[in-house]
Amino acid sequence: MNYIEIKRKIYEDGKIKQLLELLGCHNVRVRGKNVVAALPDGDNTSSVQVSNDERLLLNVQTRNISGDIYNLIAYLKYGAITKQEAKKVIGACVYIVRKHLFNDDAWFDNVSMSHQIITLTKQKQEIELKPNKVLDERILNQYVMYPHIDFIKEGIDYNTQQLFEIGFDIQTERITIPIRNCYGELVGVKGRIAKDAEQNSVSKYTFLYPCNKSIELFGLDKAINHIHEMNHVIVFESEKSVMLAHQWNYRNAVATMGKDISDAQIEMLKCLLNDEIEIVIAFDKDTQNKESAINLMKRFDYNNISFIYDVDKIQSEHASPVDNGKEYWDRIYFQRFSRYPEKIKKHEHQF
């Protein structure tokens, strides 16, 4: 079920009141066309108003919060007030409903490999990967949480940077990129040196708050519902590629945050899969070759996988498939190599 189907099921199963009570609201009751209640810490018994239909439209009168039931969950569980803030934790909100209202947590438990101790067998040795520690959201307050001109020049617009919480660390002169796990919880902060300071820096990227990136997929918290709605997932190398793809309405994209894809990341992707979901590998130009493709197919051990290539051979050696603009990306995306070209045709109407 995607998040829209979940809302419909909440209504059809008569669980609106149960969900509000689960969230800690009290004095829950039906009044006219709405289900009304008081906030957990409030005494206005009609403060929360949810439409008693499949849209589950929301209005919290005393807090100036509106949208739908997910906006209420985002506010009560994560302190998200605006719709923009709520979008950042939509995956976690869906998880709360599926697990606690419908007792359906198997799918997310499979996906959330980073929240378990993962045992991988590599070169006949067992390696335990422990989950990344969840960080306090307040650490982001030390940065200037405002879109950066360098990313604007690279085509990532103001709204997209806000959605991905791009900021700037004055002390290190680095653009900050928060790293979140599949639940939307903060587990790290990556820093990209600003163009003006590049000559003084040893490395372009570094972690200001380190995490084990090999057990996370950047953007998965925002992409997880779109992946299942659209039946395919796009895998990039870099965070910026995910941002551009999202901006162009390819919201089913994630990134490995590096040149290679780890065994843990492959397991996370395979946990998303059913027979219909296609994995689209959109790595940088220097890894777009037959040898890399064959190696990845062996590692995934999964047939429904396709690859993006620079078909016109116009990109520089280390360019991402999105670096030459949306028009070229659209074309190479729908010309990607796949064993199942009829499935590619099926996706074209979605963009």
N, C-alpha and C positions, 0 to 999 in steps of 0.2 A: 504493500500500500504506500502511495505517496502521501504528502502532507495534506493535500486536498481531499483525497479519499478517506483519510483518517478523520478529518472534520465531519465528513458526511456520516461516517460510521458512529462517531460520538453522538450525533443527532438521532440517527435511525435507531440506535440501541438505547436511547433515552438516558444517556450518561452525562448530560451537561451538569446537572446538580451534583452528581458524584465527583466529577472532575473539580468543580469549584470547592467542594468540601475537602478533596484531596490536597488542594492548594492552600488550605487553611482558612478559606472564607467561611463566614458564618451567617446565620439568618438567611439561608438559601431558600428561595421559593420562586414559583412561577407567578408573574404578574403581567397580564395581557399577553403581548407577543414576545416578551422577554423573560429570561431567568435572571433575577436580581439577587444581590447579596451584599454583605459588608466585607470590606477588606480585613485581613487577619488582625491588623492593628487599629481598625477603625470602628466607629460607632454609628456611622451613617449606614443604615440597613439597606439603602438602595443605591449605594455608591457604585457598585459593579453591576453593569447591565450587559447581558449577552443575548443576542437575538436567538429565539427558540426556533431556528431553522438550520439548514445545512451550512449556511455561511458562517454561523457563529460570530457575528459581528460584535465588536466590543466597544464600550464606552465606560471609562472610569471617571465619573464626574468630578471627584475631589482631587484628582491627580493629573488631569488633562492628558489622559492616555486613551488612545483609540486604535482601531485596527481590527484584529480578530482575536480569537482565544489564545493564539500563540504569543500575541503581544502581552497578554496578562501573565502567561507563564514566564516570559522573558523578564517582565518587571518584578514579579514576586520571587523568582529564583535567582536572577542574575542582575537585578537592579537596572535593567535596560528601560529607559524612559521613552526615547524616540524610536520611530520605526526603523531608522538606520541602525541603531544599536541592537534592536531586536533581531535584525537579519543576521547579525554576527553569531547568534546563538540558536538559530532556527533548528539546526541538527540536534542540539541538546534538548530543545523543547519537544521535538518529535519523539526523542528517546524517552522522555519522562512520560508522555502519554502512552506510548506503546508498552513500556515496561510496567508502569504503575496502574494504568487504567485497564489495559487489555492483557496484562501478564504475558506480553509478547516481546521478550528481550533476546530471543535466540539470534535474530539477524544482527542486532547491534553487538551482542556479545561476540559474534564471529568476527565482525569488522574491527572491533576495538582491541586488536592484538596488542597495541601499545599499553593497554591497561592490565596486561597479564604478564607473567614470566614466560617468555617465548623460548622454547628449546628448538634450536636449529641444528641440523647435522651438516657439517661442512668439513670436507676432507677427513671424514671418519671421526671427527671430534664434535662432541656436543657443546654448544655454546648457549649459555643462558643470557637472555636480554631482559633486563628489568625495565619496568615502565619509567618514563620520565616523570620527575617530580612536578606537581602542579604548582605554579607560581602565584603569588598574590597579584591581583590585577592592578593594585596601586603602584606597582613598580613602573608602569607606563606613565605615571604622573610626572616623573622626572624628565621626560622628553617633551619637546615642542610637538604636540600632536596636531600637525598641520601638513597638508600635502607639500611635497618638495618640487622645486622648479626642475631639477634634473629629470625626475620621472615624467613631469609634464612635457618636457622636450622630447622624451622618448614615446610619447603618445598615450601615457596613462593619465586619464583625466582626473579632475578634482574629486568627483563623486566616487570613482573606483578606489582612489587612494584612501578616501575616508572609510569606505567599506572594509578595506584591508588594514586599516588603522596605521597607515604610514606616518612616521614622525621624524624627528631629528634630534640627535644627541649632540648638544653644543660642545661638550667636553672632548669627545673623540672625533667630532666633525663627520659623523656618519648618519646616513639615512637609516631609520630603524624599521625593521619588518618583524612584527610579532609572529611567533610560531605557535599554532594551536593544534591540539590533538583532535580526534574525530568528534569528541563531545563539545568542542569549542573552548576547552580549558587552555589557559596560557601555560606553555611549557618551556618557552625560550624566546630570546630576542636576537635577531640577526642584524648586523650593521653593515651597510654598504657605504664605502667612502664617497664623499661628495666629490664632484668633478674638480672643484676648485682646490681640493686638498690632496688630490691623487699623487702629486709629485713627492709629498711628504710621507706617504704611507707605504708600508712593506707589502700589505695584502689588500686586495679590493674588498673582500668580504671577511668578516670575523664575527664570532658570537659574543655579544655583550652579556647575555645570559645564556650560557651553554646548555645544550641538550643533546641527546643522542638522536641526530636527525635521521639515522638509518631505520628507525622504527616509527617514523611519522611520515605522512604525505601532506605537503603543504596544500591548504585549501580544501581538504577532504570534508571538514565540518560544514563548509558552504556548498560543496558539490554533491554531497551524499544523496540528497533527495532527487536532484536533477539526473544523477547517474541512473537511478532506477526508473525515473519517468521516461528517459530517452534511450535506455537500454544500451548505453555505451559510455566509456570513460576515456578521456584524453589524458595522456601522461607526458608532461613536459619535464625538462631538466630544471628550469629556473622559476622562481616565484613571480618574476615580472611577466613571464609568458602566461602564467595562469591569470594574472590581473588583466592583461590585454585580451585574452580569450573571453574572460568573464564580461569585460566591457563590450565585446562584440557579440554577446548573447550565447557564447559557448560556455555555459555555466556548469558543465560536467567535467571540468578540468582540474587536475592535481599536478604537483611537481615533486620530483625526488630530491630536490635541493642539492643536486650534484651530478657529475658526469655519469655515474653508474647507478644502477638500481640494486638495492640490497635484497638479500633473501627474505628478510622480514617484510619489506615493502611488497615484494611479490606475493607473499602469503596474505598480506592485507588485501591486495587487489583480488586475489583468487577467492577470498571470503565474500567479496561483493558479488561474485559471479553466479549466473545460472546459464542455461544453454543459450539464452538470447543475448546476453550482454557481451558487447565487443570491446576489446582493449585496443585503443589507438595509440601507438607509440609515436610521439612527436619530438624526438630528440634533436639536438643541434646537428648542423651540417656535417661536422667531422666524424659523427658516428652513423651516418646514413649510408650503410654499405651492406652487402649481402652477408658477409661474415657475421656482423653484429646482429643482423636480423635472425639468422639461423641460431646463433647462440641464445638469444632471448627466447625464441620459440621453444628451444630445448629446456631452458630454465623454467619457463612458465608451464610447460607441458599442457598446453591449452590451444585448441584449434582456432577459436574465433578471435584472432589477433591480426591487426593490420599495421602498416607503417607509412609514415609521411616521408615523401622525398622531394627534394628541390628539383622538380621535373624540368624546369627551364635552365637549370644550372647557372643561376644569377646571384646566388647568395655567397657571402664570404665564408671562410672555412669554419668559423665558430659561431655562425649566425643561428638563431632560433628560427623555426618555421614561421613565426609571427613577425619577424623583424622587417619584412618587406611590405607590411601593410595588410589591411583586411582583404582587399580584393585578391591579392596573390594567395593569402592564406586560405580563403574560401575555395579557390581553384585547386590548390594542392591537397586540401582536405578531402574534397570529393573525388579526387583522382588518386587517392591513396591505394597502396597495394594491399589486396586482401584475397584470401582464398574464397571468400563469399561476397562477390561484388553486388549481388542482389540485395544484401543487407545494407550496403552503403546507400543504394538508391532509396531505400526506405526511410533513411534519416534526413534526406535533403529538405523536406518540407518543414523541418523543425527549426530552421535558422533563417 
